[in-house]
Amino acid sequence: MEYLTLNNGTRMPLVGFGTFMLGGEACTNAVAAAIRGGYRMIDTAEAYGNEKEVGEGIRQSGIDRRELFLVTKVNFKSYEHAEQTVLQSLADLQTDYLDLLLLHWPFANYYAAWRGLEKLYADGKVRAIGVSNFEPDQLLDLIAYHKIVPAVDQIESNPCFQQPQAVAFCQKEGIVPEAWGPLGKGKDLGEPLLLELAAKYEKTPAQIVLRWHLQRGLTVIPKSVHPERQRQNLDVWDFTLEEADMEKMCTLDTGKSKRGYPAEFRFDGGM
């Protein structure tokens, strides 16, 4: 595994294991298998409803907790009592600290929530704090009125929705952009360009996409319950995409998000 250093000096793996939409025994087994297979960053969230299963998967993996980089997120419904929510997350995850704690959405009273995260950081309960789904203007607002600059902004980024402006802003401010949904939808991996590059580099389309993210300076959290695909998603260190091929990848960007907002923040018109 390769690592980068966050803006507070904390080391973070470049590739992690995502757990969105995983639950029950399948989640526990997938997490345990991913860790045994070499993953050292595990990403979950209060809103996923699977922190207990993730914690059990970590326990069953048999890997020392200190070797792992554990990430969870506070849901916007909990922003008024973020500290208490995180203490419950710690209990569910069977750990006494988090490596990275994020605010999940730029909704509700994220000022109060960020102050709660700053206190948890000062108290040593978390090693780094950051955000998820924050746009550049929201990041500017947060930075201007608080002590700690977010270490990470976890955003949707994939070949068909690349978010170059958001990525560039984060990097300018010393914030690591992390791609959730890095592979896009399953059908995206059938893009002719990805198939062409996969043949050229003798890799899978998913490996091409993950390597593209890494060369752009993003970290990634792909998800799979299949051990072979988990292994493939880690096997991205033995090749480099040529600059011309990186430029070709830019042509896939449609500028259209695939994400869905939480139900409470959907409006008529399809947002």
N, C-alpha and C positions, 0 to 999 in steps of 0.2 A: 504494500500500500504506500502511496505517496501522500504527502501532507503539505499544507500551506500554514502560514502564521497569521492569525487574526490581528486586528489593530490593537489588542491588549496583550499580545504576546502568546496567546493560547494556540497550540497546534491543533489543526483540524484536518481529518482525512479529506481527500478530494472526491472520493466516491463513497456514497452511503447507501443504505437500504431503506427504501420507503415502505410505509405500512398503511397508506390510505386505502380504505375499503377492505382491509383484512380484519377478521374477527374470529373469536372462538379458538378452537384447537388448531385450525388451519393457520391462524396468525402465529400462535406459539411455535408451531412446527417450522413455519417459514423463517421466523426470526432466528431460532436455534440453528437451523440449517445454514442460513446466511452467515452467521457468526463463525460457525465451524468451517465454512468455506472461505473465510478470509475477510469478510466485511468487518470493519471496526467502527463505523458510524451507523447508528440506528435512529431513524426519524419517526416520531409519532406526534400525537396532538390530543389535547383534552377532547376536542370535537370529534375525533375518530372513534371514541368510545372503546379503545382497545389497549389502554395503558397497562391494565392488569395482565393481559395476554402477552404484551411485549415484555413486561417485567419477568413473566414466567419463562418466556423464550430465552431471555438473557440468562436466567438461572440455569435452565436446562442445557444451555450451550457448554457449560463448564469452563468458560473463559473468564479470567479475572476481570472484575468490573473496571479496574484501573486501566485495562488495555482498551477499553471502549470509549467512544465519544457518543454520548446519549443526548438526543435532542427532543424536546417537546414544545408545545405551543399552548398559550392561554387563549381560550375562546372569548370572543368579544362580549358574550353574555356574562362573563366573569370579571370584566375589567374593574368593576367597583370593589372587588374583593380578591384581587389577583394573588396576594400573598397566601391567603388561606387555600385558594385553589391549587397553587403550586405545592403546598405542603401535602395535599391529598394526592397529587400526581407523584410526588416522591414516594409516598406510601404504596401506591399502586404499582409503581415501577420497581419496588424493592431496592431502593437506593437512598442514600442520604445527601446526594448532590447531583446536579445536572451539569453537563458540559456546555450546553447551549440552550437558552430559553428564549422563545420568540413570542411576540404579540401576533396573533393569527391574522387579524384583519384591521384595516385603518378605519374602523367604525367605533361608535359609542365613545366613551370617555377614555381614549387611549393615553391622554396625559396622566390621568390617575394611575392607569395600569403601568405606564412606563416608570413612574416614580416607585411603584411597588417592585418592579424588576430591579431598579437601581438599588433599592434597599436589600433585596435578596442577594444581589451581587456583592454589596458591601459586607453582608453577613456571611459570605462564603458558601451560600447554598447553591450558587450557580457560578460557573467559571467564565461565562460570556453571555451577553444578552443581545438580542436583535429583533427583527420584525419580519413579517411575511405579507406579501401583496401590497406593500406601500409603494406609491408612485413617487417620482422625484420631488414634487412639490410638498408632499406629505412628509417625506424624509427631511427636507429643508426645515419645515415647521418643527419637527421633533428635535432636530439638532439645535436649532436656534434657542429653544427654551428649556433645555435640559443639560445635565452635566456630561452624560455618557453618549458618545456617538455609537449608533448600532454597529455591531461587528458584522452582521449578515443581514441581507434582505433576500428572503426566499420568494422568488417570483416564478410565474409561469414562463417558461422559455423552451421552445422546441423549433425544429426547422421551419414549420409553417407559421410560427408566431415568435419571432426572435427577440423582440424588445431591445434593439441596439441602443436606443437613447437611455433607457433605464439602466442597462448594463454599464454604459459609459459613465453615467452619473455616479453610480455606486463606486466604480473603480476610481473616479476622480476624488471621491470623498473618503477613500480608504475603507469602504464597506465591501465585503465579499458578496457578489451576486451568486445565489444558488438556485439552480433550475429544478422546480418541481414539474412533474409530467415531462421530463426531458425528452422522451421518445415520441411525444404527441399521441395521437390515436393510433391504434394498430395498423390501420390502412396507410398511414403516412409512411411507414417503413417500406411500402411497395412503390414509392416514387421512383421513376426511372433513373434519376440521377443517383439516388442512394444505391440502387441495384448496380449501376455502372461502377460506382466507387467501391462497393463491396467486392466486386469481381477484381478490380484493379489492385486492391490492397490485400485480397484474400482474407477478408473479415466479413462479419455479418452486417447488415444495414444498421442494426442497433449499435454495434461497436463503432461504426463510422460516425453515427450521430453523437455518441458519448465522447468520442475523441475530439470531435468538432467543438463540443461545449468546453472541454478541458483546455483546448488550445485558445479559446476565446477568453479564458480566465474565470470560468464559472466552475463551481462544484456541482455535483449531480446526485440525485437520490432516486435511481430507477427502482422499480418494484417488479418482482416475479416470485411466484410460489414454486417454480420449477428449478431444482438444483442446477441443471445444466445451463439454463439461461442466467441464473444467478452467477455462475462461474464465468460465462461469456461476458457479462456486464462488467466484471472485474478485469478481464483480460484485454486491457486497452493501452498497455504501456510499451508495447514492443513495435509500435509504428507511429509515424507522424504524417499527417495530411499535408500535402504540398500547398503552398500559398495559393496557387491557381485553383486548386480544388476547394480551399476555404472560401475563395471568392465565388465559386460556382454555387456553393451552399447558400449564399445570400439570395440567390434567385428564387429559392423556395418560399421565402417569407411572404405571406399573404396579408400580414398585419391584423389578422382576425384571431381573437382569443377563443380558446376552447373551454374556458372555465365557466362554472356556474357560481353565481353569488349565493350566499346563504339565503334561505327562503324569506327571511325577514327584510332583506334588502333587494328583493326583486321588484321590478316596476313593470307596468303595462308597457309593452313595446319590446319585450324580450331580453332585457338586461339580466 
